[in-house]
Amino acid sequence: MKVCALISGGKDSTFCSLKCHLNGHSLVALANLFAAEEMDSWMYQTVATAEVEVYAKAMQLPLYRMRLPAKLPVATQEMEYAVARNEVNEVELLYSLLYEVKLKHPDLQAVCSGAILSNYQRLRVEHVCDRLGLVSLGYLWEREQGPLLQEMIDNNVEAILVKVASLGLDRRDLGKTLAQMQPKLQRLNKKFGVNECGEGGEYETFTLDCPLFAYRIRITDSDIVQHDESAYAEVSYLSIKGLDLEAKDPEATLIDPPTVIIDSTYRTTIPSTLVVETSYPKKSPLFTYPVLQLAHLTYLTTYALSSPEPLLYESLEQETQHVFESIVASLAAASSSSFSSTISLANAFFVNVYMKELSLFSRFNAIYRRYFPCAPPARATVGVDWPITHSDRQFYLEIYFNHEVAPPPPQEEEEEEVTNAESATVAPTAPRKRRVLHVQSVSEWAPACIGPYAQGNSIPLPHPTPMNKKELEDDDTDTPPPSLLSALAGQIALEPASMTLLSLSNVEQLELCRRHQRAVVEKLPARGSPFMNTIYMSGPQDQLPCDRNSVLVEVAKLPRGAAVELQSFFLETNRENWVLMDVPESQAYPP
């Protein structure tokens, strides 16, 4: 793919650019938001960013830049972000910068960034990419920091510390390279838990050289500025006053690429997205689907409704739109007449999609995504052969919904005399809600979910039911907090960094699917073992290992031509004696 690299001058964004090159992508442009002087930002490195201008010549690529306002409003500290066109905030500035890059490079396909652990940064980059029709590449995402730092050093990324803000680091470390600092960072990690790659803000870097550079950068003049003197953690940074470029190959033919400065007010003059949604004629009347409420879950299937006469749709898009509008109406009708709480698509935590022709999936997905604009449910998609009575339908859905769970009441304690008025104020506890893991960035962590489905959803279940009821009757302890039910998306044997299907035996495909699941489980609040696995199989079938918690389902086709797809549910209870099923130790996932 053709890629624009988001660069800050630091080691992470530089190394991610190198990883893009090593994974076969082509860098066509650089983009940078810079500050005139060091400032606080939730999204961006601001120390030594004014000097990034030299990267255009060093990397022989056009550079698009935007200056951050002196007072930069934070869009929101919440994980979810909504478009704010008239507000000049950190996200909309990034959007307008990349919007201009996309206009200048119409064949641009992806953006890379150096986020390692920050969901805040990753989600906002993905949000902007989604609005511009671009893929987010985040090859450093969820990498273990010690090995990652070593890989940077091994790949000749020469970066120096330009800011320190951590226990154990001080001004004497400024200007030292990663290789020089590595032993000290390892000691501080063992002693104080300091992040070796500086993911906790312990330090910032400026890259002087890497294999992508045609010129090596030399600092000719600099000063040390003490930002904050603390007895525990000094905050100091290196103010770079002068730079020079040294050609690494004097005989190479080098160019002087352009640097384009974009005004920060540009955002108010452009649309909020480049993704054009086509409208389709509405179909009537709407279907009424049965909605079943089972304890604290709700279930809806579109398969339950069959039509004796063919349903004539102009297109798959119109059928998808009509089905979802019918779902919305069916949920609203059930909520008003039967349920104690309102259930909508926003409560969906898992969807099964059964398609007649998987080759049409991208068209179905374009409409599907409109109904899950953020925090989408997990999903499994398979191709199936329809019964003759359903030959007019292109797909069927099964959707599972959760209900919001109120927290348990606070435990009564012995009264104490309140001497401070503030101590008598108790902050209200928010209801426990669905938790979503939706990583759209392509990385080495696990397959990206590029689009309207998540790797996993976890929902609270108020009162798990033990299999052995006598255990509950004999128990005189207080009611525990809700357990967690986690739905994981269907996994196939993709290589995460390239998102290509690997040529493996069925058994090997299943094992790789399990490995992807383990990576997802470690990021969700799911723990323990899966209590239900669905293993979909297509094509020639090898014998697959199967336990009592697994069911094998033969289908016509799977996404990408895979032979195996694995979808699982996890249940984490809050008591060891509340166990649904015994799972062989070999199948148990680490807590």
C-alpha positions as CSV (number, residue, x, y, z in Angstrom):
1,M,0.0,0.0,0.0
2,K,1.0,3.6,-0.4
3,V,1.5,5.1,3.0
4,C,1.8,8.5,4.7
5,A,3.9,8.3,7.8
6,L,2.8,10.3,10.8
7,I,6.1,11.4,12.3
8,S,7.0,13.3,15.5
9,G,10.8,13.0,15.2
10,G,10.7,10.4,17.9
11,K,12.0,6.8,17.7
12,D,8.5,5.2,17.6
13,S,7.1,7.0,14.6
14,T,10.4,6.6,12.8
15,F,10.7,2.9,13.5
16,C,7.0,2.3,12.5
17,S,7.9,3.9,9.1
18,L,10.8,1.5,8.8
19,K,8.5,-1.4,9.6
20,C,6.1,-0.3,6.9
21,H,9.0,-0.4,4.4
22,L,10.1,-3.9,5.7
23,N,6.5,-5.1,5.3
24,G,6.5,-4.1,1.6
25,H,4.6,-0.8,1.8
26,S,5.7,2.3,-0.1
27,L,6.1,5.6,1.8
28,V,4.9,8.5,-0.3
29,A,4.6,11.3,2.2
30,L,5.3,12.5,5.7
31,A,2.9,14.4,8.0
32,N,3.7,16.2,11.2
33,L,1.9,18.4,13.8
34,F,4.5,20.5,15.5
35,A,4.8,23.0,18.4
36,A,6.9,26.2,18.5
37,E,7.9,25.1,22.0
38,E,7.5,22.2,24.4
39,M,3.8,21.9,25.5
40,D,1.5,19.3,27.0
41,S,-0.6,17.2,24.6
42,W,-2.5,14.0,25.0
43,M,-1.9,13.1,21.4
44,Y,1.4,14.3,20.2
45,Q,5.1,14.6,21.1
46,T,5.9,18.4,21.1
47,V,9.5,18.5,22.3
48,A,11.9,18.9,19.3
49,T,9.1,18.8,16.8
50,A,9.9,22.2,15.2
51,E,13.1,20.5,13.9
52,V,11.2,17.8,12.0
53,E,11.3,20.0,9.0
54,V,14.7,18.5,8.1
55,Y,13.0,15.1,7.7
56,A,11.7,15.9,4.3
57,K,15.3,16.1,2.9
58,A,16.6,13.3,5.2
59,M,13.9,10.9,4.0
60,Q,13.5,12.3,0.5
61,L,9.8,12.6,0.9
62,P,7.3,15.6,0.8
63,L,6.4,16.8,4.2
64,Y,3.0,18.2,5.2
65,R,3.0,20.2,8.5
66,M,0.6,22.0,10.7
67,R,1.5,24.1,13.7
68,L,-0.4,23.3,16.9
69,P,-2.0,26.3,18.6
70,A,-0.3,27.5,21.8
71,K,-3.5,26.6,23.7
72,L,-4.6,23.3,22.3
73,P,-8.0,22.1,23.5
74,V,-8.3,18.4,24.3
75,A,-11.2,17.0,22.3
76,T,-12.3,14.6,25.0
77,Q,-10.6,12.3,27.5
78,E,-13.1,9.6,26.8
79,M,-12.1,6.7,24.5
80,E,-14.9,7.3,22.1
81,Y,-14.7,10.4,19.9
82,A,-17.3,12.3,18.0
83,V,-16.7,14.7,15.1
84,A,-16.4,18.4,16.1
85,R,-16.0,20.3,12.9
86,N,-16.0,23.8,14.3
87,E,-13.7,23.0,17.1
88,V,-9.9,23.3,16.6
89,N,-8.9,20.3,18.7
90,E,-6.0,17.8,18.5
91,V,-8.1,15.3,16.5
92,E,-9.6,17.6,14.0
93,L,-6.2,19.2,13.3
94,L,-4.9,15.7,12.4
95,Y,-7.9,15.1,10.2
96,S,-7.4,18.4,8.3
97,L,-3.7,17.6,7.9
98,L,-4.3,14.2,6.5
99,Y,-7.2,15.4,4.4
100,E,-4.8,17.7,2.6
101,V,-2.3,14.9,2.1
102,K,-5.1,12.7,0.6
103,L,-6.0,15.5,-1.8
104,K,-2.4,15.8,-2.9
105,H,-1.9,12.0,-3.1
106,P,-5.2,10.6,-4.3
107,D,-3.7,7.1,-4.5
108,L,-2.9,7.2,-0.7
109,Q,-4.1,4.0,1.0
110,A,-2.8,4.0,4.5
111,V,-1.3,6.0,7.4
112,C,1.2,4.7,9.9
113,S,1.8,5.8,13.5
114,G,4.0,4.8,16.4
115,A,1.5,4.1,19.2
116,I,2.6,1.2,21.4
117,L,0.2,1.1,24.3
118,S,-2.0,4.3,24.1
119,N,-5.6,3.4,23.2
120,Y,-6.3,7.1,23.4
121,Q,-3.9,7.8,20.5
122,R,-4.7,4.7,18.5
123,L,-8.4,5.2,18.6
124,R,-8.2,8.8,17.4
125,V,-5.8,7.9,14.5
126,E,-8.2,5.1,13.5
127,H,-11.2,7.5,13.7
128,V,-9.5,9.9,11.4
129,C,-8.4,7.2,9.0
130,D,-11.9,5.8,8.9
131,R,-13.3,9.2,7.9
132,L,-10.7,9.5,5.1
133,G,-11.1,5.9,3.8
134,L,-7.6,5.0,4.8
135,V,-6.1,2.0,6.7
136,S,-4.2,2.6,9.9
137,L,-0.9,0.8,10.2
138,G,0.4,0.4,13.8
139,Y,3.2,-2.1,13.7
140,L,4.4,-1.3,17.2
141,W,1.0,-1.8,18.8
142,E,1.1,-4.1,21.9
143,R,4.7,-4.9,21.4
144,E,6.7,-5.9,24.6
145,Q,8.8,-2.9,25.2
146,G,12.2,-4.5,26.1
147,P,12.4,-6.6,22.9
148,L,11.0,-3.7,20.9
149,L,13.7,-1.3,22.1
150,Q,16.3,-4.0,21.3
151,E,14.8,-4.3,17.8
152,M,15.1,-0.6,17.2
153,I,18.8,-0.7,18.2
154,D,19.4,-3.8,16.0
155,N,17.8,-2.0,13.0
156,N,20.2,1.0,13.4
157,V,17.6,3.5,14.6
158,E,19.9,6.2,16.2
159,A,17.7,8.3,18.4
160,I,18.7,10.4,21.4
161,L,16.9,11.5,24.5
162,V,15.6,15.0,24.2
163,K,13.3,15.0,27.3
164,V,13.4,13.2,30.7
165,A,10.5,13.1,33.2
166,S,11.0,10.1,35.3
167,L,12.5,8.8,38.5
168,G,16.0,7.8,37.8
169,L,16.5,10.0,34.7
170,D,18.0,13.5,34.7
171,R,19.6,16.1,32.4
172,R,22.8,14.0,32.2
173,D,20.9,11.5,30.1
174,L,19.8,14.1,27.5
175,G,21.6,13.6,24.2
176,K,22.4,9.9,24.8
177,T,21.4,7.3,22.3
178,L,19.1,4.4,22.8
179,A,22.0,2.0,22.8
180,Q,23.8,4.0,25.5
181,M,20.6,4.3,27.6
182,Q,19.4,0.7,27.2
183,P,21.3,-0.8,30.3
184,K,20.1,2.0,32.5
185,L,16.5,1.7,31.3
186,Q,16.6,-2.0,31.9
187,R,17.7,-1.4,35.5
188,L,15.1,1.3,36.1
189,N,12.4,-1.1,34.7
190,K,13.3,-3.8,37.2
191,K,13.7,-1.4,40.1
192,F,10.8,1.1,39.6
193,G,8.8,-0.3,36.7
194,V,10.0,2.4,34.3
195,N,8.7,1.7,30.7
196,E,11.8,0.9,28.6
197,C,10.3,2.6,25.5
198,G,9.0,5.5,27.5
199,E,5.4,4.7,27.1
200,G,4.6,6.3,30.5
201,G,6.1,9.6,29.4
202,E,9.4,8.8,31.1
203,Y,11.4,10.3,28.1
204,E,11.1,11.6,24.6
205,T,13.5,11.1,21.7
206,F,14.7,12.6,18.5
207,T,15.9,10.4,15.6
208,L,19.2,11.3,14.0
209,D,19.5,8.4,11.6
210,C,17.9,5.2,10.4
211,P,18.0,3.0,7.3
212,L,15.3,5.1,5.6
213,F,17.4,8.3,5.8
214,A,19.4,9.5,2.8
215,Y,21.0,12.1,5.1
216,R,22.2,11.7,8.7
217,I,21.1,14.6,11.0
218,R,23.7,16.2,13.2
219,I,22.9,18.6,16.1
220,T,25.3,21.6,15.9
221,D,23.9,23.6,18.8
222,S,21.6,22.9,21.8
223,D,20.8,24.0,25.3
224,I,19.3,22.1,28.3
225,V,16.2,23.6,29.7
226,Q,15.0,22.7,33.1
227,H,11.2,22.5,33.0
228,D,10.5,21.3,36.5
229,E,12.9,20.5,39.3
230,S,11.5,17.8,41.6
231,A,13.2,15.9,44.4
232,Y,11.8,12.7,42.8
233,A,11.7,13.2,39.0
234,E,13.4,16.1,37.3
235,V,11.8,17.3,34.0
236,S,14.3,18.7,31.6
237,Y,14.5,18.8,27.8
238,L,17.1,19.5,25.1
239,S,16.4,22.7,23.2
240,I,17.9,22.2,19.7
241,K,19.3,25.4,18.3
242,G,21.0,24.2,15.1
243,L,21.0,21.2,12.8
244,D,23.1,20.0,9.9
245,L,22.6,17.2,7.3
246,E,25.3,14.9,6.1
247,A,24.7,12.8,3.0
248,K,25.2,9.1,3.7
249,D,26.0,8.4,0.0
250,P,27.7,11.4,-1.6
251,E,27.3,9.9,-5.1
252,A,23.6,9.3,-4.8
253,T,21.2,11.6,-6.7
254,L,19.2,13.4,-4.1
255,I,16.3,15.9,-4.3
256,D,15.0,18.7,-2.1
257,P,11.4,17.6,-1.4
258,P,8.8,20.2,-0.7
259,T,7.5,21.1,2.8
260,V,3.9,22.2,2.8
261,I,2.5,24.2,5.8
262,I,-1.2,24.0,6.4
263,D,-3.1,26.5,8.5
264,S,-4.8,25.2,11.6
265,T,-8.1,27.0,10.6
266,Y,-8.3,24.8,7.5
267,R,-10.6,22.3,9.3
268,T,-13.6,24.7,9.2
269,T,-13.5,24.8,5.4
270,I,-13.6,21.1,4.6
271,P,-16.2,18.3,5.0
272,S,-16.1,16.0,7.9
273,T,-15.5,12.9,5.8
274,L,-14.3,11.7,2.4
275,V,-16.4,8.6,2.7
276,V,-19.6,9.0,0.5
277,E,-22.6,7.1,1.6
278,T,-25.0,6.2,-1.2
279,S,-28.7,6.3,-0.4
280,Y,-31.0,3.5,-1.5
281,P,-34.8,3.5,-1.9
282,K,-36.6,2.4,1.2
283,K,-38.6,-0.9,1.1
284,S,-41.9,-1.3,2.9
285,P,-43.6,-2.6,4.9
286,L,-41.0,-3.4,7.6
287,F,-40.7,-6.9,9.0
288,T,-41.5,-7.7,12.6
289,Y,-38.8,-10.0,13.9
290,P,-39.3,-12.0,17.1
291,V,-37.3,-10.6,20.0
292,L,-36.6,-13.0,22.9
293,Q,-35.5,-11.9,26.3
294,L,-33.5,-14.5,28.2
295,A,-32.6,-13.3,31.7
296,H,-30.3,-10.4,31.2
297,L,-29.7,-11.0,27.5
298,T,-31.9,-10.4,24.4
299,Y,-31.8,-12.4,21.2
300,L,-33.1,-11.6,17.7
301,T,-32.8,-13.6,14.5
302,T,-33.9,-12.6,11.0
303,Y,-34.1,-16.2,10.0
304,A,-37.3,-16.8,11.9
305,L,-39.2,-14.7,9.4
306,S,-39.8,-16.4,6.0
307,S,-41.8,-15.2,3.1
308,P,-44.0,-17.5,0.9
309,E,-43.4,-15.1,-2.0
310,P,-40.0,-13.9,-3.3
311,L,-38.9,-10.6,-1.7
312,L,-37.9,-8.4,-4.6
313,Y,-35.0,-6.1,-3.8
314,E,-33.3,-3.8,-6.2
315,S,-29.9,-4.6,-4.7
316,L,-28.2,-6.3,-1.8
317,E,-27.7,-2.8,-0.3
318,Q,-31.4,-2.2,-0.3
319,E,-32.1,-5.6,1.3
320,T,-29.5,-4.9,4.1
321,Q,-31.0,-1.5,4.7
322,H,-34.5,-2.9,4.9
323,V,-33.5,-5.7,7.3
324,F,-31.7,-3.3,9.7
325,E,-34.6,-0.8,9.6
326,S,-36.9,-3.8,10.5
327,I,-34.6,-4.8,13.3
328,V,-34.6,-1.2,14.7
329,A,-38.4,-1.2,14.6
330,S,-38.8,-4.7,16.1
331,L,-36.5,-3.7,19.0
332,A,-38.4,-0.5,19.6
333,A,-41.7,-2.3,19.6
334,A,-40.5,-5.0,22.0
335,S,-39.0,-2.5,24.4
336,S,-42.2,-0.5,24.6
337,S,-44.5,-3.4,25.1
338,S,-42.6,-6.2,26.9
339,F,-39.2,-5.2,28.3
340,S,-38.4,-3.3,31.4
341,S,-35.5,-1.5,29.7
342,T,-34.9,-0.1,26.2
343,I,-33.0,-2.3,23.9
344,S,-31.4,-1.0,20.7
345,L,-28.6,-1.8,18.3
346,A,-26.3,0.1,20.7
347,N,-26.8,-2.8,23.1
348,A,-25.6,-5.4,20.6
349,F,-22.5,-7.3,21.7
350,F,-22.3,-10.2,19.2
351,V,-23.6,-10.9,15.7
352,N,-23.6,-14.0,13.5
353,V,-23.8,-13.3,9.8
354,Y,-24.8,-16.1,7.5
355,M,-24.3,-15.1,3.8
356,K,-25.4,-16.8,0.6
357,E,-22.5,-15.3,-1.4
358,L,-19.4,-14.2,0.6
359,S,-18.2,-12.4,-2.6
360,L,-20.9,-9.8,-1.9
361,F,-19.7,-9.3,1.7
362,S,-18.0,-5.9,1.1
363,R,-21.3,-4.5,-0.3
364,F,-23.2,-5.8,2.7
365,N,-20.6,-4.4,5.1
366,A,-20.9,-0.9,3.6
367,I,-24.5,-0.7,4.8
368,Y,-24.0,-2.7,8.0
369,R,-21.4,-0.2,9.3
370,R,-24.0,2.6,9.2
371,Y,-25.9,0.9,12.1
372,F,-22.8,0.5,14.3
373,P,-20.9,3.8,14.0
374,C,-18.9,3.2,17.2
375,A,-18.1,0.5,19.7
376,P,-19.4,-2.3,17.4
377,P,-20.3,-5.8,18.5
378,A,-18.0,-8.8,17.8
379,R,-19.0,-10.8,14.8
380,A,-18.6,-14.1,13.0
381,T,-19.3,-14.4,9.3
382,V,-19.7,-17.6,7.3
383,G,-21.1,-18.7,3.9
384,V,-24.0,-21.1,3.9
385,D,-26.3,-22.9,1.5
386,W,-29.9,-21.8,1.8
387,P,-32.9,-24.1,2.0
388,I,-35.1,-23.8,-1.1
389,T,-37.8,-21.9,0.9
390,H,-35.3,-19.2,1.6
391,S,-33.7,-18.8,-1.8
392,D,-34.7,-15.2,-2.2
393,R,-32.6,-14.1,0.8
394,Q,-29.0,-13.0,0.6
395,F,-28.2,-13.2,4.3
396,Y,-29.5,-13.9,7.8
397,L,-28.4,-12.4,11.1
398,E,-28.4,-13.6,14.8
399,I,-27.9,-10.7,17.2
400,Y,-27.3,-10.9,20.9
401,F,-27.9,-7.8,23.1
402,N,-27.0,-7.0,26.7
403,H,-28.9,-5.0,29.3
404,E,-27.1,-2.3,31.4
405,V,-26.4,-3.7,34.9
406,A,-26.6,-1.4,37.9
407,P,-23.7,-1.8,40.4
408,P,-24.4,-3.6,43.7
409,P,-25.4,-1.3,46.6
410,P,-22.6,-0.3,48.8
411,Q,-22.0,-2.5,51.9
412,E,-23.3,-1.1,55.1
413,E,-20.5,-0.2,57.5
414,E,-20.4,1.0,61.1
415,E,-21.2,4.6,61.4
416,E,-18.3,6.9,61.9
417,E,-18.3,10.5,63.0
418,V,-17.8,12.8,60.0
419,T,-15.4,15.6,60.7
420,N,-15.0,16.9,57.2
421,A,-18.0,17.9,55.1
422,E,-16.3,16.7,51.9
423,S,-15.8,13.2,53.2
424,A,-19.6,12.8,53.5
425,T,-20.0,13.2,49.8
426,V,-20.0,9.8,48.0
427,A,-19.5,9.9,44.2
428,P,-22.2,8.0,42.4
429,T,-21.2,4.7,40.8
430,A,-21.8,4.4,37.1
431,P,-23.7,1.3,35.8
432,R,-21.4,-1.4,34.5
433,K,-21.5,-1.3,30.7
434,R,-20.3,-3.3,27.7
435,R,-16.6,-3.2,27.1
436,V,-15.4,-3.2,23.5
437,L,-12.0,-4.1,22.1
438,H,-11.9,-2.8,18.5
439,V,-8.4,-2.5,17.1
440,Q,-8.5,-1.4,13.4
441,S,-4.8,-0.8,13.0
442,V,-2.8,-3.4,11.2
443,S,-0.1,-4.6,13.6
444,E,1.9,-7.7,14.7
445,W,-0.4,-8.2,17.7
446,A,-3.5,-9.9,16.2
447,P,-5.6,-9.5,13.0
448,A,-7.0,-6.1,12.7
449,C,-10.8,-5.6,12.6
450,I,-10.9,-3.0,9.8
451,G,-14.5,-2.0,9.8
452,P,-17.7,-2.3,11.9
453,Y,-16.9,-5.2,14.1
454,A,-14.7,-5.7,17.2
455,Q,-12.3,-8.4,18.2
456,G,-14.3,-8.8,21.4
457,N,-17.1,-7.5,23.6
458,S,-17.4,-8.1,27.4
459,I,-20.7,-7.6,29.2
460,P,-21.7,-7.9,32.9
461,L,-24.0,-10.6,34.0
462,P,-25.5,-9.7,37.4
463,H,-26.0,-13.1,39.0
464,P,-24.3,-16.1,37.5
465,T,-26.0,-19.4,38.2
466,P,-23.9,-22.2,39.7
467,M,-24.4,-25.7,38.3
468,N,-24.5,-27.0,41.9
469,K,-27.4,-25.1,43.5
470,K,-26.6,-26.7,46.9
471,E,-23.3,-24.7,46.9
472,L,-25.3,-21.5,46.6
473,E,-27.8,-22.6,49.3
474,D,-25.0,-23.4,51.7
475,D,-23.2,-20.1,51.0
476,D,-23.8,-17.3,53.5
477,T,-21.5,-14.8,51.8
478,D,-22.7,-11.5,50.3
479,T,-23.8,-11.4,46.7
480,P,-20.7,-11.0,44.5
481,P,-20.4,-8.4,41.8
482,P,-21.5,-9.3,38.2
483,S,-19.6,-11.8,36.2
484,L,-18.4,-11.1,32.7
485,L,-19.5,-12.8,29.5
486,S,-17.1,-12.1,26.6
487,A,-17.9,-12.7,23.0
488,L,-14.9,-13.0,20.7
489,A,-15.1,-12.4,16.9
490,G,-14.5,-15.3,14.6
491,Q,-10.8,-15.8,13.9
492,I,-9.2,-17.2,10.8
493,A,-5.5,-18.1,10.1
494,L,-4.4,-14.6,9.1
495,E,-0.8,-13.3,9.5
496,P,-1.5,-10.1,11.4
497,A,1.2,-7.9,9.9
498,S,0.2,-8.6,6.3
499,M,-3.5,-9.6,6.9
500,T,-3.0,-12.5,4.4
501,L,-4.2,-16.1,4.9
502,L,-1.4,-18.5,5.6
503,S,-1.2,-21.8,3.8
504,L,-1.5,-24.2,6.8
505,S,-3.2,-27.5,7.6
506,N,-6.6,-27.4,9.3
507,V,-5.0,-28.3,12.6
508,E,-2.4,-25.6,12.2
509,Q,-5.1,-23.1,11.2
510,L,-7.1,-23.9,14.3
511,E,-4.0,-23.5,16.5
512,L,-3.2,-20.1,14.9
513,C,-6.9,-19.0,15.5
514,R,-6.4,-20.0,19.2
515,R,-3.2,-17.9,19.4
516,H,-5.1,-14.9,18.0
517,Q,-7.8,-15.5,20.6
518,R,-5.3,-15.5,23.4
519,A,-3.9,-12.1,22.3
520,V,-7.5,-10.7,22.3
521,V,-8.4,-12.3,25.7
522,E,-5.3,-10.7,27.3
523,K,-6.7,-7.2,26.3
524,L,-10.3,-7.9,27.3
525,P,-11.4,-8.4,30.9
526,A,-12.1,-12.0,29.9
527,R,-10.2,-14.7,31.9
528,G,-10.1,-18.4,32.4
529,S,-11.3,-20.7,29.5
530,P,-13.8,-20.6,26.8
531,F,-17.1,-22.3,27.8
532,M,-18.3,-22.5,24.2
533,N,-16.3,-22.8,21.0
534,T,-17.8,-22.9,17.5
535,I,-15.4,-24.3,15.0
536,Y,-16.6,-23.6,11.4
537,M,-15.0,-25.8,8.7
538,S,-15.0,-25.5,4.9
539,G,-13.4,-27.7,2.3
540,P,-11.4,-30.9,2.8
541,Q,-11.5,-31.7,6.5
542,D,-8.7,-33.0,8.6
543,Q,-9.4,-34.4,12.0
544,L,-9.5,-31.5,14.5
545,P,-9.0,-31.6,18.2
546,C,-12.3,-31.1,19.9
547,D,-13.3,-30.9,23.6
548,R,-16.7,-31.0,25.3
549,N,-17.1,-27.3,25.0
550,S,-16.7,-27.2,21.3
551,V,-19.0,-27.8,18.4
552,L,-17.9,-28.5,14.8
553,V,-20.0,-26.9,12.1
554,E,-19.6,-27.5,8.4
555,V,-20.3,-24.5,6.2
556,A,-20.2,-23.8,2.4
557,K,-17.4,-21.2,2.6
558,L,-15.4,-19.1,5.0
559,P,-13.9,-15.5,4.6
560,R,-10.7,-15.3,2.5
561,G,-11.1,-19.0,1.5
562,A,-10.1,-20.2,5.0
563,A,-10.7,-23.8,6.0
564,V,-11.2,-23.1,9.7
565,E,-12.8,-20.3,11.6
566,L,-13.0,-20.2,15.4
567,Q,-15.5,-18.2,17.5
568,S,-15.7,-18.4,21.3
569,F,-17.5,-17.2,24.3
570,F,-15.8,-16.8,27.7
571,L,-17.4,-16.6,31.1
572,E,-15.5,-15.2,34.1
573,T,-17.3,-15.8,37.4
574,N,-16.3,-14.2,40.6
575,R,-16.1,-17.4,42.6
576,E,-14.1,-20.5,42.0
577,N,-17.1,-22.8,42.8
578,W,-19.2,-21.1,40.2
579,V,-17.9,-23.0,37.2
580,L,-20.0,-23.9,34.2
581,M,-17.8,-26.6,32.7
582,D,-14.5,-28.3,33.2
583,V,-12.1,-27.5,30.5
584,P,-9.0,-29.7,29.8
585,E,-5.9,-27.9,31.0
586,S,-4.4,-28.0,27.5
587,Q,-7.3,-25.8,26.3
588,A,-7.2,-23.3,29.1
589,Y,-6.0,-19.8,28.3
590,P,-3.7,-18.0,30.7
591,P,-5.3,-15.6,33.2
